[in-house]
């Protein structure tokens, strides 16, 4: 499935969408890395067995459109009007309704409107000034499971340096404001959710979570 991508423009000081087409890349290394990410994500989605999916930070819509083709009820939101415009174009090319995609910040998520059996939020939290606020927003709308992923540091930056990218920023990808080790990210998310599975597709940390049980009233 070929999707149009944004190319990594800045909106409001944030780098939005995908800087390059990592899903359609012909580079064998990129293809192998993405195969690992897709395998881990596919496994966790299957484990969650969701009735419906809301992807928060859906970018140009690659995963939502893929899940729809697989028969899953999926939709997406993203803070970027540019990315959502492209997602709607990509949906139209797949003969799917553009209304599957809406422009919305993670901080604006609210119960009812944005709730879903499975929330997916991959490669988003590292871009936030306040990731804790983002996790609290996800708490409000996660009914069954949540899948979150971020780059695994310092491995992410080291791999960038090895391939000669972003040398002036010591391998930091533009727009990445937060940097977590695998254990550090799991500790952070555990403050808000119950982590039920951890995967390490190179070079990411990916978690499958459930809402924390509410204490019983006496």
C-alpha positions in Angstrom: 0.0 0.0 0.0 1.5 3.3 -1.1 0.6 6.5 0.9 1.6 10.1 0.3 3.7 11.5 3.0 4.2 14.9 4.4 8.0 15.0 4.2 8.5 16.3 7.8 7.4 20.0 7.7 7.2 22.0 10.8 3.9 23.3 12.2 3.8 25.3 15.4 7.4 24.3 16.2 6.7 20.6 15.8 8.0 18.3 13.0 4.9 16.6 11.7 4.2 13.5 9.5 7.0 11.4 8.1 10.2 12.9 6.8 10.5 10.1 4.3 8.6 7.0 3.1 9.9 4.5 5.6 7.1 2.1 4.8 7.8 2.1 1.1 11.6 2.3 1.2 13.7 0.2 -1.1 16.7 0.3 1.3 17.2 -3.2 2.6 18.2 -2.0 6.1 15.2 0.2 6.4 13.0 -2.6 5.2 14.3 -5.0 7.7 14.0 -2.5 10.6 10.4 -1.6 9.6 9.5 -5.3 9.2 10.5 -5.8 12.9 8.3 -2.8 13.9 5.4 -4.0 11.9 5.7 -7.6 13.3 5.8 -6.4 16.9 2.8 -4.0 16.4 0.8 -6.6 14.5 1.4 -9.1 17.3 0.2 -6.7 20.0 -2.8 -5.6 18.1 -3.8 -9.3 17.6 -3.2 -9.9 21.3 -5.5 -6.9 22.2 -8.2 -8.3 19.8 -9.9 -4.9 19.6 -13.5 -4.2 18.6 -12.2 -0.8 17.3 -9.0 1.2 17.1 -8.2 4.9 17.4 -4.7 5.8 16.4 -3.6 9.0 18.1 -0.9 10.7 16.0 -1.9 8.8 12.8 0.2 11.0 10.5 -0.7 10.3 6.9 -2.9 7.3 7.8 -0.7 4.3 6.9 -1.8 2.1 9.8 -5.4 3.1 9.9 -5.8 2.3 6.2 -4.0 -0.9 6.6 -6.2 -2.0 9.5 -9.3 -1.1 7.6 -8.1 -3.3 4.7 -7.7 -6.1 7.3 -11.3 -5.6 8.4 -10.7 -3.7 11.6 -12.8 -0.7 12.6 -10.0 1.9 12.7 -9.8 5.7 12.7 -7.2 8.3 13.4 -6.4 11.8 14.7 -3.3 14.0 14.4 -2.4 17.5 15.5 -1.2 18.3 12.0 -3.7 19.7 9.4 -1.1 18.9 6.7 -0.9 15.2 7.8 -4.6 14.9 8.1 -5.2 16.4 4.6 -2.8 13.7 3.2 -4.5 11.0 5.3 -7.8 12.0 3.8 -6.3 11.9 0.3 -4.9 8.5 0.9 -8.2 7.3 2.2 -10.0 8.6 -0.9 -7.5 6.7 -3.1 -8.5 3.5 -1.1 -12.2 4.2 -1.6 -12.5 4.8 2.1 -14.3 7.8 3.8 -12.0 10.8 4.5 -14.0 11.3 7.7 -11.9 8.5 9.2 -9.4 11.2 10.0 -9.7 14.3 12.1 -7.3 17.0 13.2 -6.9 16.9 17.0 -4.1 17.3 19.5 -3.4 14.4 21.9 -4.1 16.9 24.7 -7.7 17.4 23.4 -8.8 13.8 23.7 -12.0 13.4 25.6 -14.2 10.4 26.7 -17.0 9.4 24.4 -15.8 11.2 21.3 -12.3 9.7 21.3 -12.6 6.6 23.3 -11.8 3.2 21.8 -11.2 -0.4 22.7 -7.6 -0.1 21.5 -5.7 3.2 21.5 -2.5 3.2 19.4 0.1 6.0 19.9 3.4 5.2 18.2 6.3 7.6 17.8 4.3 10.5 19.4 5.4 10.9 23.0 9.0 11.8 22.2 7.7 14.9 20.3 5.8 16.3 23.3 6.9 19.0 25.7 4.8 17.3 28.4 4.5 13.6 27.7 3.0 13.1 31.2 0.0 15.2 30.0 -0.2 13.1 26.9 -0.4 9.9 29.0 -3.1 11.4 31.2 -5.0 12.2 28.0 -4.7 8.6 26.8 -5.9 7.4 30.2 -9.2 9.3 29.6 -10.0 7.5 26.4 -8.5 4.0 26.7 -11.2 1.5 27.3 -9.4 -1.8 26.7 -5.8 -1.6 25.7 -3.2 1.0 24.7 -0.1 0.4 22.5 2.6 3.0 22.8 6.1 3.1 21.3 9.1 5.5 21.3 12.7 5.3 20.0 15.0 3.4 22.3 17.8 5.6 23.5 20.8 6.0 23.2 20.6 3.3 20.5 18.4 5.5 18.3 20.9 8.3 18.2 23.9 5.9 17.9 22.3 4.4 14.8 21.7 7.8 13.3 25.4 8.7 13.8 26.5 5.4 12.3 24.6 6.2 9.1 26.0 9.8 9.1 22.7 11.5 9.9 22.1 14.5 12.2 25.7 14.8 13.2 25.4 18.3 14.4 22.8 17.2 17.0 24.7 14.1 18.0 22.2 11.9 16.2 19.1 13.4 17.6 16.2 13.3 15.0 14.6 16.7 14.4 11.5 17.1 16.7 12.6 14.6 19.3 12.3 16.4 22.6 12.3 13.4 25.0 14.7 10.5 25.2 14.1 7.3 27.1 15.9 4.0 27.7 13.6 0.9 27.5 13.4 0.7 31.3 13.0 4.4 31.7 10.0 4.5 29.3 8.4 1.5 30.9 8.7 3.1 34.4 7.1 6.3 33.1 4.2 4.5 31.4 3.7 2.3 34.5 2.8 5.4 36.5 -0.4 5.7 34.3 -1.1 2.2 33.0 -0.6 -1.5 33.8 2.1 -2.7 31.3 1.1 -6.3 30.2 3.7 -6.9 27.4 7.0 -5.3 26.3 8.6 -5.6 22.8 11.9 -4.3 21.6 11.8 -4.1 17.8 15.1 -2.5 16.8 15.4 0.4 17.6 12.1 1.1 19.5 10.5 0.3 22.8 6.8 -0.9 22.4 4.4 -1.5 25.2 0.9 -3.1 25.4 -1.0 -1.6 28.4 -4.3 -1.8 30.1 -6.0 0.8 32.4 -5.0 0.4 36.0 -7.8 -1.2 38.0 -9.8 1.3 40.0 -9.8 0.8 43.8 -13.0 -0.7 45.1 -15.3 1.5 47.1 -15.8 0.5 50.7 
